[in-house]
Amino acid sequence: MLKRLKEQRLLKRIDALELVPLKVHDSTSNPKGLVIIKVPRSSNGWIIKALPFLKVKYNYIELDELGSAVWNAIDGVSNAREIAIRMEGLFGNKFTQANERVVKFLSGLYYNKHITFKQLEVAQE
């Protein structure tokens, strides 16, 4: 928990559009081309051993068309601003207020621990 508080303090000092997202979980695509994020059900191995009836070890999160495009744009190099520009080019008028929408989506992914940010990785070293 202390680590998370330190991360939040660091993130408050950085412009959200300059953050470079990094994927934490693996993903696949369904036949429609939408992204499915594969999230481990529990990061604690003892829970799975103690509760053997939890045979499902993963939860799957299916993203919509816009979320899938943003997820696929996360490459560990592009920052949120570059991803937003890419989404505007890809979707045009369908993706208005791109900067705000991308930052909000990435914030949700970070809050749910599906991504982290390169700046946090560098700060921990």
N, CA, C and O atoms as a MOPAC input file, in Angstrom:
PM7 MOZYME 1SCF
protein

 N      0.81700 1    -1.18500 1     0.00000 1
 C      0.00000 1     0.00000 1     0.00000 1
 C      0.86700 1     1.25700 1     0.00000 1
 O      0.54100 1     2.24900 1    -0.65300 1
 N      1.96200 1     1.20400 1     0.73100 1
 C      2.87400 1     2.34300 1     0.77000 1
 C      3.45600 1     2.60400 1    -0.60900 1
 O      3.63200 1     3.75500 1    -1.00800 1
 N      3.75600 1     1.53000 1    -1.33900 1
 C      4.27700 1     1.65800 1    -2.70200 1
 C      3.26900 1     2.39200 1    -3.58200 1
 O      3.64200 1     3.26700 1    -4.36300 1
 N      2.00900 1     2.04000 1    -3.45600 1
 C      0.95700 1     2.66300 1    -4.26600 1
 C      0.83200 1     4.15700 1    -3.95400 1
 O      0.62000 1     4.96200 1    -4.86100 1
 N      0.96200 1     4.53200 1    -2.67600 1
 C      0.89600 1     5.94600 1    -2.29600 1
 C      2.06400 1     6.73600 1    -2.88100 1
 O      1.89100 1     7.86700 1    -3.33600 1
 N      3.24700 1     6.13700 1    -2.86700 1
 C      4.41500 1     6.79200 1    -3.46300 1
 C      4.21000 1     6.97900 1    -4.96400 1
 O      4.55600 1     8.02000 1    -5.52400 1
 N      3.64400 1     5.95700 1    -5.60900 1
 C      3.36900 1     6.05400 1    -7.03800 1
 C      2.38600 1     7.18000 1    -7.32600 1
 O      2.57400 1     7.94200 1    -8.27400 1
 N      1.34500 1     7.29000 1    -6.51800 1
 C      0.33600 1     8.32000 1    -6.74600 1
 C      0.93400 1     9.71700 1    -6.56400 1
 O      0.59100 1    10.63200 1    -7.31300 1
 N      1.81500 1     9.89600 1    -5.59000 1
 C      2.47400 1    11.19100 1    -5.40500 1
 C      3.32000 1    11.54500 1    -6.61800 1
 O      3.31400 1    12.68800 1    -7.07400 1
 N      4.04700 1    10.56500 1    -7.13700 1
 C      4.87900 1    10.80000 1    -8.31300 1
 C      4.02300 1    11.14000 1    -9.53400 1
 O      4.36300 1    12.03700 1   -10.30600 1
 N      2.92100 1    10.42700 1    -9.70300 1
 C      2.05200 1    10.65600 1   -10.85800 1
 C      1.40500 1    12.03800 1   -10.82300 1
 O      1.13300 1    12.61300 1   -11.87700 1
 N      1.15700 1    12.57500 1    -9.64700 1
 C      0.55200 1    13.90600 1    -9.53700 1
 C      1.48800 1    14.99300 1   -10.05700 1
 O      1.02400 1    16.05300 1   -10.47700 1
 N      2.78800 1    14.74800 1   -10.03700 1
 C      3.76000 1    15.74300 1   -10.48200 1
 C      4.03300 1    15.68000 1   -11.98500 1
 O      4.68400 1    16.57000 1   -12.53300 1
 N      3.54200 1    14.64200 1   -12.65300 1
 C      3.81100 1    14.44700 1   -14.07500 1
 C      2.55300 1    14.74500 1   -14.87600 1
 O      1.45300 1    14.36200 1   -14.47600 1
 N      2.71100 1    15.42000 1   -15.99700 1
 C      1.59600 1    15.66900 1   -16.90500 1
 C      1.07400 1    14.31800 1   -17.40200 1
 O      1.84000 1    13.49500 1   -17.90200 1
 N     -0.21800 1    14.10300 1   -17.25900 1
 C     -0.81800 1    12.81200 1   -17.61600 1
 C     -0.57100 1    12.43900 1   -19.07000 1
 O     -0.44100 1    11.25800 1   -19.38900 1
 N     -0.50600 1    13.42200 1   -19.95100 1
 C     -0.29800 1    13.12700 1   -21.36700 1
 C      1.13500 1    12.70400 1   -21.67600 1
 O      1.40400 1    12.18500 1   -22.75900 1
 N      2.05200 1    12.91700 1   -20.74300 1
 C      3.45000 1    12.52700 1   -20.94400 1
 C      3.74200 1    11.12200 1   -20.42500 1
 O      4.83300 1    10.59500 1   -20.64500 1
 N      2.78100 1    10.51500 1   -19.74300 1
 C      2.99100 1     9.17300 1   -19.19600 1
 C      3.04000 1     8.13000 1   -20.30900 1
 O      2.26700 1     8.17500 1   -21.26500 1
 N      3.96900 1     7.19100 1   -20.15600 1
 C      4.12500 1     6.10300 1   -21.12500 1
 C      3.58700 1     4.81900 1   -20.47600 1
 O      4.21700 1     4.27500 1   -19.56900 1
 N      2.42200 1     4.33300 1   -20.93700 1
 C      1.84300 1     3.13200 1   -20.32100 1
 C      2.57300 1     1.84700 1   -20.72700 1
 O      3.09100 1     1.71800 1   -21.83600 1
 N      2.59100 1     0.90900 1   -19.78400 1
 C      3.17300 1    -0.42300 1   -19.99900 1
 C      2.13400 1    -1.46300 1   -19.58900 1
 O      1.52800 1    -1.35300 1   -18.52300 1
 N      1.93000 1    -2.46300 1   -20.42600 1
 C      0.96300 1    -3.51800 1   -20.11200 1
 C      1.50600 1    -4.40700 1   -19.00100 1
 O      2.69800 1    -4.71300 1   -18.95600 1
 N      0.60800 1    -4.81600 1   -18.10200 1
 C      0.96600 1    -5.72000 1   -17.01600 1
 C      0.48300 1    -7.13500 1   -17.33000 1
 O      1.12600 1    -8.11400 1   -16.95100 1
 N     -0.64600 1    -7.23800 1   -18.01900 1
 C     -1.26100 1    -8.53000 1   -18.31600 1
 C     -1.17400 1    -8.87100 1   -19.80100 1
 O     -1.03500 1    -7.99700 1   -20.65600 1
 N     -1.25800 1   -10.15800 1   -20.07300 1
 C     -1.30100 1   -10.64100 1   -21.44900 1
 C     -2.69000 1   -10.38100 1   -22.02300 1
 O     -3.65600 1   -10.15800 1   -21.29300 1
 N     -2.75800 1   -10.41600 1   -23.33300 1
 C     -4.05200 1   -10.23400 1   -23.98000 1
 C     -4.10900 1   -11.06300 1   -25.25500 1
 O     -3.08800 1   -11.45700 1   -25.81700 1
 N     -5.33800 1   -11.31300 1   -25.69000 1
 C     -5.58200 1   -11.99300 1   -26.95300 1
 C     -6.68800 1   -11.22100 1   -27.67100 1
 O     -7.19400 1   -10.22200 1   -27.15900 1
 N     -7.05000 1   -11.68600 1   -28.83900 1
 C     -8.15100 1   -11.05900 1   -29.57600 1
 C     -9.22200 1   -12.09400 1   -29.85700 1
 O     -8.92700 1   -13.27200 1   -30.06100 1
 N    -10.46200 1   -11.64800 1   -29.86600 1
 C    -11.55300 1   -12.54700 1   -30.21900 1
 C    -11.73600 1   -12.51500 1   -31.74200 1
 O    -11.05300 1   -11.74600 1   -32.41900 1
 N    -12.62900 1   -13.32000 1   -32.28500 1
 C    -12.81100 1   -13.33400 1   -33.74600 1
 C    -13.20800 1   -11.98200 1   -34.35500 1
 O    -12.95600 1   -11.73900 1   -35.53500 1
 N    -13.82300 1   -11.10700 1   -33.56100 1
 C    -14.21300 1    -9.78200 1   -34.05200 1
 C    -13.04400 1    -8.80400 1   -34.04000 1
 O    -13.16500 1    -7.68200 1   -34.53000 1
 N    -11.91100 1    -9.22800 1   -33.47900 1
 C    -10.74100 1    -8.36700 1   -33.40500 1
 C    -10.66900 1    -7.52600 1   -32.14800 1
 O     -9.79100 1    -6.67200 1   -32.02300 1
 N    -11.58600 1    -7.75700 1   -31.20700 1
 C    -11.56500 1    -7.01500 1   -29.95700 1
 C    -10.59400 1    -7.66500 1   -28.97300 1
 O    -10.43000 1    -8.88500 1   -28.96100 1
 N     -9.96700 1    -6.85000 1   -28.16500 1
 C     -8.95600 1    -7.32700 1   -27.22300 1
 C     -9.61900 1    -7.93500 1   -25.99600 1
 O    -10.61200 1    -7.41900 1   -25.48100 1
 N     -9.04700 1    -9.04400 1   -25.54000 1
 C     -9.46000 1    -9.67700 1   -24.29600 1
 C     -8.23600 1    -9.70500 1   -23.39100 1
 O     -7.23700 1   -10.34700 1   -23.71400 1
 N     -8.31100 1    -9.00700 1   -22.25300 1
 C     -7.20200 1    -8.96300 1   -21.29500 1
 C     -7.34000 1   -10.15400 1   -20.36000 1
 O     -8.41200 1   -10.40100 1   -19.80700 1
 N     -6.25000 1   -10.88700 1   -20.18800 1
 C     -6.22000 1   -12.08100 1   -19.34300 1
 C     -5.63800 1   -11.68000 1   -17.98000 1
 O     -4.43500 1   -11.45100 1   -17.85300 1
 N     -6.50500 1   -11.60000 1   -16.96600 1
 C     -6.11100 1   -11.12200 1   -15.64000 1
 C     -6.07000 1   -12.29800 1   -14.67300 1
 O     -7.07200 1   -12.99700 1   -14.51600 1
 N     -4.92300 1   -12.53300 1   -14.01500 1
 C     -4.87800 1   -13.60600 1   -13.01800 1
 C     -5.92400 1   -13.36400 1   -11.93800 1
 O     -6.08500 1   -12.24100 1   -11.45900 1
 N     -6.62300 1   -14.40800 1   -11.56400 1
 C     -7.69200 1   -14.27200 1   -10.56900 1
 C     -7.13500 1   -13.86900 1    -9.21400 1
 O     -7.74700 1   -13.07600 1    -8.49900 1
 N     -5.99000 1   -14.40500 1    -8.86400 1
 C     -5.37200 1   -14.05400 1    -7.59000 1
 C     -3.87200 1   -14.04500 1    -7.78900 1
 O     -3.30600 1   -14.95400 1    -8.39500 1
 N     -3.23700 1   -13.01500 1    -7.27600 1
 C     -1.78700 1   -12.97000 1    -7.36600 1
 C     -1.14900 1   -13.75500 1    -6.23300 1
 O      0.06200 1   -13.97500 1    -6.22600 1
 N     -1.96600 1   -14.17800 1    -5.27400 1
 C     -1.46100 1   -14.96700 1    -4.15200 1
 C     -1.69400 1   -16.44900 1    -4.40800 1
 O     -2.83600 1   -16.90600 1    -4.42800 1
 N     -0.62600 1   -17.19100 1    -4.60100 1
 C     -0.73300 1   -18.61200 1    -4.88700 1
 C     -1.37400 1   -19.39900 1    -3.75900 1
 O     -2.00700 1   -20.42700 1    -3.99600 1
 N     -1.21400 1   -18.92000 1    -2.52800 1
 C     -1.77200 1   -19.66200 1    -1.39000 1
 C     -3.29600 1   -19.64900 1    -1.40100 1
 O     -3.92500 1   -20.57900 1    -0.89600 1
 N     -3.89200 1   -18.61100 1    -1.96600 1
 C     -5.35800 1   -18.56400 1    -2.03000 1
 C     -5.87000 1   -19.67600 1    -2.93700 1
 O     -6.84100 1   -20.35600 1    -2.60700 1
 N     -5.21800 1   -19.85700 1    -4.07200 1
 C     -5.63300 1   -20.90700 1    -5.00400 1
 C     -5.42700 1   -22.28500 1    -4.38100 1
 O     -6.24900 1   -23.18100 1    -4.57100 1
 N     -4.32000 1   -22.46000 1    -3.62900 1
 C     -4.07700 1   -23.74800 1    -2.96400 1
 C     -5.08000 1   -23.98100 1    -1.83800 1
 O     -5.54500 1   -25.10600 1    -1.65400 1
 N     -5.41700 1   -22.94600 1    -1.08800 1
 C     -6.34100 1   -23.08300 1     0.03500 1
 C     -7.78100 1   -23.27900 1    -0.42700 1
 O     -8.58400 1   -23.90600 1     0.26300 1
 N     -8.09500 1   -22.74400 1    -1.58600 1
 C     -9.45600 1   -22.83800 1    -2.11200 1
 C     -9.42300 1   -23.55000 1    -3.46600 1
 O     -9.54200 1   -22.90800 1    -4.50900 1
 N     -9.26100 1   -24.87600 1    -3.44900 1
 C     -9.09000 1   -25.61200 1    -4.70300 1
 C    -10.29700 1   -25.54400 1    -5.62800 1
 O    -10.17500 1   -25.82400 1    -6.82000 1
 N    -11.46600 1   -25.17500 1    -5.09700 1
 C    -12.64500 1   -25.07300 1    -5.95600 1
 C    -12.54800 1   -23.88100 1    -6.91000 1
 O    -13.35500 1   -23.75700 1    -7.83100 1
 N    -11.58000 1   -23.02000 1    -6.69800 1
 C    -11.35900 1   -21.90800 1    -7.61900 1
 C    -10.52000 1   -22.40500 1    -8.79500 1
 O     -9.34100 1   -22.06900 1    -8.91600 1
 N    -11.12700 1   -23.19000 1    -9.63900 1
 C    -10.39800 1   -23.77400 1   -10.75800 1
 C    -10.10200 1   -22.74600 1   -11.83500 1
 O     -9.13000 1   -22.88400 1   -12.57800 1
 N    -10.92400 1   -21.72900 1   -11.92200 1
 C    -10.69500 1   -20.68200 1   -12.90700 1
 C     -9.58200 1   -19.78800 1   -12.36500 1
 O     -9.75100 1   -19.12100 1   -11.34400 1
 N     -8.45900 1   -19.78400 1   -13.05000 1
 C     -7.31500 1   -19.02600 1   -12.57200 1
 C     -7.23400 1   -17.63300 1   -13.18300 1
 O     -6.41600 1   -16.81200 1   -12.76700 1
 N     -8.08200 1   -17.37000 1   -14.17000 1
 C     -8.03500 1   -16.07500 1   -14.84600 1
 C     -9.43000 1   -15.49800 1   -15.01500 1
 O    -10.40900 1   -16.22700 1   -15.17700 1
 N     -9.49700 1   -14.19300 1   -14.97600 1
 C    -10.68300 1   -13.45500 1   -15.39700 1
 C    -10.35200 1   -12.85000 1   -16.74400 1
 O     -9.19800 1   -12.52100 1   -17.01900 1
 N    -11.34300 1   -12.70800 1   -17.56800 1
 C    -11.13600 1   -12.15500 1   -18.89600 1
 C    -11.95900 1   -10.88400 1   -19.05600 1
 O    -13.15500 1   -10.86600 1   -18.76400 1
 N    -11.31700 1    -9.83600 1   -19.51500 1
 C    -11.97500 1    -8.55700 1   -19.72200 1
 C    -11.97100 1    -8.26700 1   -21.21600 1
 O    -10.91700 1    -8.12800 1   -21.83600 1
 N    -13.16700 1    -8.17900 1   -21.78100 1
 C    -13.27600 1    -7.88400 1   -23.21600 1
 C    -13.48300 1    -6.38100 1   -23.39800 1
 O    -14.41900 1    -5.80000 1   -22.84900 1
 N    -12.60800 1    -5.77400 1   -24.16700 1
 C    -12.68600 1    -4.34600 1   -24.43200 1
 C    -13.52800 1    -4.08000 1   -25.67300 1
 O    -13.66400 1    -4.94300 1   -26.54000 1
 N    -14.09000 1    -2.87700 1   -25.75000 1
 C    -14.83400 1    -2.48900 1   -26.94000 1
 C    -13.86100 1    -2.05200 1   -28.03000 1
 O    -12.64600 1    -2.17200 1   -27.86700 1
 N    -14.38500 1    -1.55100 1   -29.12600 1
 C    -13.56100 1    -1.18300 1   -30.27300 1
 C    -12.53900 1    -0.09700 1   -29.91800 1
 O    -11.36400 1    -0.21200 1   -30.26600 1
 N    -12.98200 1     0.94500 1   -29.23300 1
 C    -12.08600 1     2.03700 1   -28.87200 1
 C    -11.05400 1     1.59400 1   -27.83600 1
 O     -9.86900 1     1.90400 1   -27.95500 1
 N    -11.51800 1     0.86600 1   -26.82000 1
 C    -10.60000 1     0.36300 1   -25.79300 1
 C     -9.56600 1    -0.57900 1   -26.38200 1
 O     -8.40000 1    -0.55100 1   -25.98800 1
 N     -9.98700 1    -1.41300 1   -27.32400 1
 C     -9.06600 1    -2.34300 1   -27.98200 1
 C     -7.99500 1    -1.58800 1   -28.76300 1
 O     -6.82300 1    -1.96500 1   -28.75700 1
 N     -8.41200 1    -0.51900 1   -29.43400 1
 C     -7.45000 1     0.27800 1   -30.21400 1
 C     -6.42800 1     0.93600 1   -29.29900 1
 O     -5.23800 1     0.97000 1   -29.61300 1
 N     -6.89100 1     1.45700 1   -28.17100 1
 C     -5.96000 1     2.08200 1   -27.21700 1
 C     -5.03000 1     1.02500 1   -26.64200 1
 O     -3.82300 1     1.25300 1   -26.55500 1
 N     -5.56900 1    -0.13200 1   -26.24700 1
 C     -4.74200 1    -1.20900 1   -25.68900 1
 C     -3.67000 1    -1.63300 1   -26.68900 1
 O     -2.51200 1    -1.82500 1   -26.31600 1
 N     -4.04600 1    -1.77800 1   -27.94200 1
 C     -3.08100 1    -2.18800 1   -28.96700 1
 C     -2.03700 1    -1.10500 1   -29.23400 1
 O     -0.93800 1    -1.40600 1   -29.69900 1
 N     -2.37200 1     0.14600 1   -28.94400 1
 C     -1.42800 1     1.24600 1   -29.15100 1
 C     -0.40000 1     1.33600 1   -28.02400 1
 O      0.60600 1     2.03400 1   -28.15700 1
 N     -0.64400 1     0.64100 1   -26.92500 1
 C      0.30900 1     0.64900 1   -25.81000 1
 C      1.49200 1    -0.21100 1   -26.21900 1
 O      1.38500 1    -1.43400 1   -26.30100 1
 N      2.61800 1     0.43600 1   -26.47400 1
 C      3.80600 1    -0.27600 1   -26.94300 1
 C      5.02500 1    -0.05900 1   -26.04800 1
 O      6.10700 1    -0.56500 1   -26.34600 1
 N      4.86100 1     0.68600 1   -24.95900 1
 C      5.98600 1     0.93100 1   -24.06300 1
 C      6.88000 1     2.06800 1   -24.51300 1
 O      7.86400 1     2.38300 1   -23.84400 1
 N      6.55200 1     2.69200 1   -25.64400 1
 C      7.33600 1     3.80000 1   -26.18200 1
 C      6.46800 1     5.04800 1   -26.31100 1
 O      6.90600 1     6.14800 1   -25.97300 1
 N      5.24400 1     4.88300 1   -26.79700 1
 C      4.33500 1     6.00800 1   -27.04000 1
 C      3.72500 1     6.49900 1   -25.73300 1
 O      3.32300 1     5.70500 1   -24.88300 1
 N      3.66400 1     7.83200 1   -25.58400 1
 C      3.01000 1     8.37500 1   -24.40200 1
 C      1.52500 1     8.56600 1   -24.69100 1
 O      1.06900 1     8.33000 1   -25.81000 1
 N      0.78000 1     8.99100 1   -23.68800 1
 C     -0.67100 1     9.12100 1   -23.82000 1
 C     -1.04600 1    10.11700 1   -24.90800 1
 O     -2.02800 1     9.90500 1   -25.61900 1
 N     -0.28900 1    11.19400 1   -25.05300 1
 C     -0.57600 1    12.19800 1   -26.09500 1
 C     -0.45600 1    11.56700 1   -27.49000 1
 O     -1.31200 1    11.78800 1   -28.34700 1
 N      0.59600 1    10.79100 1   -27.71300 1
 C      0.79500 1    10.14200 1   -29.00400 1
 C     -0.30100 1     9.12100 1   -29.28900 1
 O     -0.74900 1     8.98000 1   -30.42700 1
 N     -0.72600 1     8.41400 1   -28.25300 1
 C     -1.80900 1     7.44300 1   -28.41500 1
 C     -3.10300 1     8.16600 1   -28.78400 1
 O     -3.85100 1     7.70100 1   -29.64400 1
 N     -3.36800 1     9.30000 1   -28.13700 1
 C     -4.57900 1    10.07200 1   -28.43400 1
 C     -4.56700 1    10.56400 1   -29.88500 1
 O     -5.58900 1    10.51600 1   -30.57000 1
 N     -3.41500 1    11.03200 1   -30.34300 1
 C     -3.30000 1    11.49000 1   -31.73200 1
 C     -3.56700 1    10.33300 1   -32.69300 1
 O     -4.23700 1    10.50300 1   -33.71200 1
 N     -3.03900 1     9.16200 1   -32.36100 1
 C     -3.26700 1     7.97500 1   -33.18600 1
 C     -4.75300 1     7.60700 1   -33.23100 1
 O     -5.27200 1     7.22100 1   -34.27800 1
 N     -5.43100 1     7.73000 1   -32.08700 1
 C     -6.86000 1     7.40700 1   -32.03700 1
 C     -7.67900 1     8.40000 1   -32.85000 1
 O     -8.64000 1     8.01100 1   -33.51400 1
 N     -7.30700 1     9.68700 1   -32.80500 1
 C     -8.00100 1    10.68300 1   -33.62100 1
 C     -7.85200 1    10.36600 1   -35.10600 1
 O     -8.80700 1    10.49400 1   -35.87300 1
 N     -6.66000 1     9.95600 1   -35.50500 1
 C     -6.43100 1     9.59500 1   -36.89900 1
 C     -7.17400 1     8.34300 1   -37.30400 1
 O     -7.63200 1     8.22600 1   -38.44000 1
 N     -7.29600 1     7.40400 1   -36.37500 1
 C     -7.93900 1     6.13100 1   -36.66400 1
 C     -9.46100 1     6.24100 1   -36.70900 1
 O    -10.10700 1     5.66000 1   -37.58100 1
 N    -10.03300 1     6.99400 1   -35.75800 1
 C    -11.49100 1     7.04700 1   -35.62400 1
 C    -12.11400 1     8.36200 1   -36.07400 1
 O    -13.33100 1     8.42900 1   -36.24500 1
 N    -11.32500 1     9.39800 1   -36.27000 1
 C    -11.85300 1    10.68300 1   -36.73700 1
 C    -12.86500 1    11.28800 1   -35.78400 1
 O    -12.59200 1    11.41900 1   -34.59000 1
 N    -14.03700 1    11.66000 1   -36.29900 1
 C    -15.08000 1    12.31400 1   -35.50300 1
 C    -15.68900 1    11.39600 1   -34.44800 1
 O    -16.31000 1    11.87100 1   -33.49800 1
 N    -15.52000 1    10.11500 1   -34.60300 1
 C    -16.05700 1     9.15100 1   -33.64200 1
 C    -15.32700 1     9.22600 1   -32.29900 1
 O    -15.84600 1     8.77300 1   -31.27900 1
 N    -14.13700 1     9.79200 1   -32.30500 1
 C    -13.29900 1     9.84800 1   -31.10500 1
 C    -13.01100 1    11.31100 1   -30.78000 1
 O    -11.91300 1    11.80600 1   -31.03400 1
 N    -14.00600 1    12.00100 1   -30.21500 1
 C    -13.82900 1    13.40100 1   -29.84200 1
 C    -13.19400 1    13.49500 1   -28.46100 1
 O    -13.27200 1    12.55200 1   -27.67400 1
 N    -12.56900 1    14.62300 1   -28.16700 1
 C    -11.88400 1    14.85300 1   -26.89100 1
 C    -10.91000 1    13.71100 1   -26.59500 1
 O    -10.92400 1    13.12100 1   -25.51500 1
 N    -10.08100 1    13.42300 1   -27.56500 1
 C     -9.19600 1    12.26100 1   -27.49400 1
 C     -8.27200 1    12.29000 1   -26.28100 1
 O     -8.12100 1    11.27400 1   -25.60400 1
 N     -7.65600 1    13.42600 1   -25.99600 1
 C     -6.72100 1    13.49600 1   -24.86700 1
 C     -7.39300 1    13.09100 1   -23.56400 1
 O     -6.86900 1    12.26200 1   -22.82000 1
 N     -8.55000 1    13.67600 1   -23.29000 1
 C     -9.25000 1    13.38200 1   -22.03900 1
 C     -9.70500 1    11.93100 1   -21.97600 1
 O     -9.59700 1    11.28300 1   -20.93500 1
 N    -10.21200 1    11.43000 1   -23.08700 1
 C    -10.72000 1    10.05600 1   -23.10300 1
 C     -9.60100 1     9.04000 1   -22.92600 1
 O     -9.76800 1     8.05500 1   -22.20700 1
 N     -8.45500 1     9.27000 1   -23.57900 1
 C     -7.33200 1     8.34300 1   -23.44400 1
 C     -6.78900 1     8.38500 1   -22.01700 1
 O     -6.50900 1     7.33800 1   -21.43300 1
 N     -6.63700 1     9.57800 1   -21.45500 1
 C     -6.12400 1     9.69200 1   -20.08500 1
 C     -7.07800 1     9.00600 1   -19.11000 1
 O     -6.63100 1     8.30000 1   -18.20600 1
 N     -8.37600 1     9.20100 1   -19.27900 1
 C     -9.34400 1     8.57000 1   -18.38400 1
 C     -9.30400 1     7.04200 1   -18.51300 1
 O     -9.35500 1     6.33200 1   -17.50900 1
 N     -9.21400 1     6.54500 1   -19.73900 1
 C     -9.15000 1     5.10200 1   -19.95100 1
 C     -7.87500 1     4.52300 1   -19.33700 1
 O     -7.92300 1     3.49700 1   -18.66000 1
 N     -6.73200 1     5.17900 1   -19.57200 1
 C     -5.46900 1     4.70000 1   -18.99600 1
 C     -5.49400 1     4.77700 1   -17.47700 1
 O     -4.93200 1     3.91300 1   -16.80300 1
 N     -6.14100 1     5.80500 1   -16.93000 1
 C     -6.25800 1     5.91400 1   -15.47200 1
 C     -7.03800 1     4.73300 1   -14.90400 1
 O     -6.67500 1     4.17500 1   -13.86900 1
 N     -8.10800 1     4.36300 1   -15.59100 1
 C     -8.89500 1     3.20900 1   -15.15900 1
 C     -8.09600 1     1.91900 1   -15.22500 1
 O     -8.16900 1     1.09100 1   -14.31700 1
 N     -7.33400 1     1.74800 1   -16.30000 1
 C     -6.48800 1     0.55400 1   -16.41600 1
 C     -5.43300 1     0.53200 1   -15.31100 1
 O     -5.14700 1    -0.52200 1   -14.74300 1
 N     -4.85700 1     1.69100 1   -15.00700 1
 C     -3.84500 1     1.76700 1   -13.94200 1
 C     -4.47900 1     1.48600 1   -12.58000 1
 O     -3.92700 1     0.72700 1   -11.78300 1
 N     -5.62400 1     2.08900 1   -12.31300 1
 C     -6.31500 1     1.90200 1   -11.03300 1
 C     -6.63600 1     0.42100 1   -10.79700 1
 O     -6.55700 1    -0.06500 1    -9.66900 1
 N     -6.99600 1    -0.28600 1   -11.87000 1
 C     -7.32300 1    -1.71000 1   -11.76300 1
 C     -6.11200 1    -2.61600 1   -11.95000 1
 O     -6.24400 1    -3.83600 1   -12.03600 1
 N     -4.93100 1    -2.00700 1   -12.01300 1
 C     -3.64400 1    -2.71100 1   -12.07100 1
 C     -3.46200 1    -3.54800 1   -13.33800 1
 O     -2.84000 1    -4.61000 1   -13.30000 1
 N     -4.01000 1    -3.06600 1   -14.46500 1
 C     -3.81400 1    -3.74000 1   -15.74600 1
 C     -2.62500 1    -3.15400 1   -16.49500 1
 O     -2.06000 1    -3.79400 1   -17.38200 1
 N     -2.24800 1    -1.92400 1   -16.12700 1
 C     -1.06700 1    -1.28200 1   -16.70400 1
 C     -0.29000 1    -0.59500 1   -15.58900 1
 O     -0.78700 1    -0.40800 1   -14.47900 1
 N      0.93300 1    -0.22800 1   -15.91600 1
 C      1.72900 1     0.65500 1   -15.06600 1
 C      2.30600 1     1.69900 1   -16.01600 1
 O      1.97400 1     1.71800 1   -17.20100 1
 N      3.16000 1     2.55400 1   -15.50100 1
 C      3.74400 1     3.58200 1   -16.35100 1
 C      5.25600 1     3.49900 1   -16.29700 1
 O      5.83500 1     3.20500 1   -15.25100 1
 N      5.88600 1     3.75500 1   -17.41500 1
 C      7.33800 1     3.68100 1   -17.53700 1
 C      8.01800 1     4.58200 1   -16.50600 1
 O      9.05400 1     4.21400 1   -15.95300 1
 N      7.45400 1     5.74300 1   -16.24800 1
 C      8.03000 1     6.67500 1   -15.28900 1
 C      8.08500 1     6.06100 1   -13.88700 1
 O      9.00100 1     6.36100 1   -13.12200 1
 N      7.12500 1     5.21300 1   -13.54600 1
 C      7.12900 1     4.54800 1   -12.23800 1
 C      8.21800 1     3.48000 1   -12.18400 1
 O      8.88200 1     3.30600 1   -11.16200 1
 N      8.39000 1     2.77300 1   -13.29200 1
 C      9.43300 1     1.74000 1   -13.35300 1
 C     10.81100 1     2.36700 1   -13.18200 1
 O     11.65500 1     1.83100 1   -12.46400 1
 N     11.04100 1     3.50100 1   -13.83900 1
 C     12.32400 1     4.19700 1   -13.75400 1
 C     12.54900 1     4.71600 1   -12.34500 1
 O     13.66500 1     4.64300 1   -11.83200 1
 N     11.49900 1     5.24200 1   -11.70700 1
 C     11.61600 1     5.81200 1   -10.36900 1
 C     11.95600 1     4.75800 1    -9.33200 1
 O     12.59300 1     5.07400 1    -8.32700 1
 N     11.54800 1     3.51100 1    -9.54700 1
 C     11.79000 1     2.44900 1    -8.58700 1
 C     13.20200 1     1.90500 1    -8.66500 1
 O     13.67200 1     1.25700 1    -7.73000 1
 N     13.88100 1     2.16100 1    -9.76700 1
 C     15.24300 1     1.61600 1    -9.94700 1
 C     16.25600 1     2.43000 1    -9.18900 1
 O     17.44700 1     2.12000 1    -9.22500 1

